[in-house]
Amino acid sequence: MGDYDEDTAFLGQNGPYFWNTFFLLNTVFVSTGFNGLYIVFVGATPKHRCLIPDVNLTEEWTKAIVPLTTADGEEVQSQCSRYRLDVVRNLSARGLVPGRDVNPTDLEQERCLDGWHYSKDIYRSNIVTEWDLVCDDKWKVPFASSTLFVGYLFGSLISGHLSDRYGRKKVVFISLAAQCLSVLLQSFSHSWRMFCIMFLFVGASQISLYISAFVLGTEVFSKTMRVLFTTLGAFLFYCIGYMTLPWIAYGIREWRTLLAVLSMTSVVYVPLWWFIPESPRWLITQGRIDEAEAIVREAARKNKVEAPAVIFKESEGISPSRTYSMLDVLKSKNIRCITLMCLVLWMAINIGYFGLSLNTANLSGDPFMNCFLSATSEVPAYIVSTCLLRRCPRKALLSSFLVIGGGVLLLIQFIPNTLQYVALALEMTGKFGFTMAFSIVYIYTAELYPTVLRNVGMGMCSSAARIGSITAPYVIYLGTYNKVLPYIVMGSLTIASSVVNFFLPETLNRDLPETMEQMQEYQGLCNGPKKRNYVVKDEGRRNRLIQCEAKSDVHTLPL
């Protein structure tokens, strides 16, 4: 197979074709920002207490029937218990006054048998208030959050195979339609179980959309535009959707209406089918050389450059009968080891990133502003990563920001309660570090895998990352026992993953590998003697790609 970047070098690094495709494809990521974290509002727990039915209690007993407890050093009303209603009703009927005639703390308590009263200061309704997901059932909220990430897991597993078999473009638009339908059906959920089931489909369609669109852009753009797309492009447009979400939620406080509105945003992407091209790299791997040439010639026309008479040779195509799967990843020791290290990185980064994102509902202050600030903190990370990825080695960058993200989280436990703003600043710094690592690991992984395995490899890494994101809600749930425990867990895992990253090969200034043989050039800890690829030209024969062990720096092979 030939070198795609060399064959299409005549297109240049920029031009109208690249910029038009850049903006059109990036708009797809806005929808993933809308639908990725609405559980922060839909699953938020408002202030609540036991519902007291109208049983003719005196005003004093109506106020005193809910016991007081201490939470975070403050005395508040209990959210999960009340004094026995029959006893209180009897004392009220006898004219006894709490605190004067009776000490309420001596009375027996009971659960909220008549339900709960919820504050409507922030949310008119959400799944917590509709299905009483508090007290004994409060575990159902992090479980619902986890079902989204379980959907990510399934979507990551299947999207790679579908995209490699049927094409990047088709899977992008099928995933968009599936995401729209899933969120719409979720808004009609009649029970918590149905909500969770539909959340599975939301997660599967959303991650399938993200990965397929990401890979499509990685393969369509030039080297310069590729870095811009995978940092300032895909992630920044995702962030735009993420930043817009809290303001939509602020205007729509009823969860069913909110989901219906978010689902309808996907409809605007339908016309993009006629403007976003298929990946020429993928078409070549399928042996569809003519279709690939047609796309590249159209790109040349839009860029106002002249295309050569023959762009791709027929011999460059891979037989369409040859398909690749996860089994091909296991065949090579080098690819196995690189994949294993990538899995560890993706898991640790996802635990930290989604853990801090979901934790915004637990921060003090306005939840809509907290979510907006959390999303805004990602913008400088994407801008900085774009600049650094142009010049800096991937390994050094990724390890540095993993240490920053994990290190500041470990420092939070040493901040006294009187310095909450310092702790908040450290948490935002940690979010900055994880966002940087998140954007770097995507392009790093895409550069490691060859075209024939790129979507499968990205899908496998994303699937393993879902194990981390599935556990993220429960890591945050540990804060109910000790508020610094989530930070210790996330920080420790991140520091450990930064060590693993040192053993991955460097990809800076390297062409994207097209075949598995070309990927063998990437060397890591797992390999023995380093191998290099050599193209040997023979008169009257096709170019032959061979591998030799590198015993010296001499690259000349005698014929």
Disulfide bonds with the S-S distance in Angstrom:
Cys50-Cys112 1.72
Cys80-Cys135 2.00
Cys337-Cys526 2.25
